[in-house]
């Protein structure tokens, strides 16, 4: 009996944790599973993506929240709603914005002239012309002291003070001093920055100029990023050394040790030596996903593997996200599925080119928990 009970609990946890995708059929919204089956049939006039096991849905002109079974977890009494993050959501009722928890209870938070969404454990607070941070308990993590705090990317955010940029962590500690005119993302304790006219990398709060660079882009998922010199683009390593000389008109980030590169007419892919391993033959391309497939365009979009083989024909339109709030999702395959459009309908492609559930939708969003 105990084993049966445990299995039932595990099953419920699995169901509640699974990813669901918001889809539209006709004028109604519902949700499908990664098996291509409906978890919640289309029945809502409007709805939003899932986040932290909750999704906003419209009922009689007001917004509430459903769980992954489609049951109302928080009654529809709000005029506007955002997304749950860190167990907290911003909602509007009677022209007043406030925070609620997953029971729908209003939370008391420190005074702020504007309310901001929580992002992985922190939210901004504004007092006058300065911005700080609070945590989900309503504790002030960082007193308002910055002109600007950009959204956190992982555990780090760009900040601006006295018109100079730096980087903080979620405790409010400056990991890069606010002394730069521009600054990039924080990757493996390294960022690019501009100081006056000089572009370089910052490691351990020490700025090192990159020889000849007049622009540097953010690091992505590998220890190389691209930079421009004399109107051409090449790649530098995390010590600021040129490892691929600037010779390309356009490039994108390395992923799977391959990077898109443009020869002035067409796009192909280069290796870490700067050699074309997929010859320039496409109108456009995107970086490789974790699934080992990259979108390529010849009239429309298809997908190649890391050997350059076209494994899915160029018959589709692609997009990163639709009308959801989620950011930083690569175009093409995300966690084993690609959201694509064909014949004015949306569907999800599997890596073998087959269509999930053999179903098409009037609209579809990326899978979310």
HELIX and SHEET records of a PDB file:
HELIX    1   1 UNK A    2  UNK A   17  1                                  16    
HELIX    2   2 UNK A  356  UNK A  358  5                                   3    
SHEET    1   A 4 UNK A  38  UNK A  44  0                                        
SHEET    2   A 4 UNK A  28  UNK A  32 -1                                        
SHEET    3   A 4 UNK A  21  UNK A  25 -1                                        
SHEET    4   A 4 UNK A 363  UNK A 364 -1                                        
SHEET    1   B 4 UNK A  47  UNK A  51  0                                        
SHEET    2   B 4 UNK A  54  UNK A  59 -1                                        
SHEET    3   B 4 UNK A  62  UNK A  66 -1                                        
SHEET    4   B 4 UNK A  72  UNK A  78 -1                                        
SHEET    1   C 4 UNK A  80  UNK A  81  0                                        
SHEET    2   C 4 UNK A  89  UNK A  93 -1                                        
SHEET    3   C 4 UNK A  96  UNK A 100 -1                                        
SHEET    4   C 4 UNK A 106  UNK A 107 -1                                        
SHEET    1   D 3 UNK A 123  UNK A 127  0                                        
SHEET    2   D 3 UNK A 130  UNK A 134 -1                                        
SHEET    3   D 3 UNK A 140  UNK A 146 -1                                        
SHEET    1   E 4 UNK A 148  UNK A 149  0                                        
SHEET    2   E 4 UNK A 156  UNK A 161 -1                                        
SHEET    3   E 4 UNK A 164  UNK A 169 -1                                        
SHEET    4   E 4 UNK A 174  UNK A 180 -1                                        
SHEET    1   F 4 UNK A 182  UNK A 183  0                                        
SHEET    2   F 4 UNK A 190  UNK A 195 -1                                        
SHEET    3   F 4 UNK A 198  UNK A 203 -1                                        
SHEET    4   F 4 UNK A 206  UNK A 209 -1                                        
SHEET    1   G 4 UNK A 215  UNK A 216  0                                        
SHEET    2   G 4 UNK A 224  UNK A 229 -1                                        
SHEET    3   G 4 UNK A 232  UNK A 237 -1                                        
SHEET    4   G 4 UNK A 242  UNK A 248 -1                                        
SHEET    1   H 4 UNK A 250  UNK A 255  0                                        
SHEET    2   H 4 UNK A 258  UNK A 262 -1                                        
SHEET    3   H 4 UNK A 267  UNK A 270 -1                                        
SHEET    4   H 4 UNK A 276  UNK A 282 -1                                        
SHEET    1   I 6 UNK A 284  UNK A 288  0                                        
SHEET    2   I 6 UNK A 293  UNK A 297 -1                                        
SHEET    3   I 6 UNK A 301  UNK A 305 -1                                        
SHEET    4   I 6 UNK A 310  UNK A 318 -1                                        
SHEET    5   I 6 UNK A 337  UNK A 342 -1                                        
SHEET    6   I 6 UNK A 333  UNK A 334 -1                                        
SHEET    1   J 6 UNK A 284  UNK A 288  0                                        
SHEET    2   J 6 UNK A 293  UNK A 297 -1                                        
SHEET    3   J 6 UNK A 301  UNK A 305 -1                                        
SHEET    4   J 6 UNK A 310  UNK A 318 -1                                        
SHEET    5   J 6 UNK A 337  UNK A 342 -1                                        
SHEET    6   J 6 UNK A 345  UNK A 349 -1                                        
END                                                                             
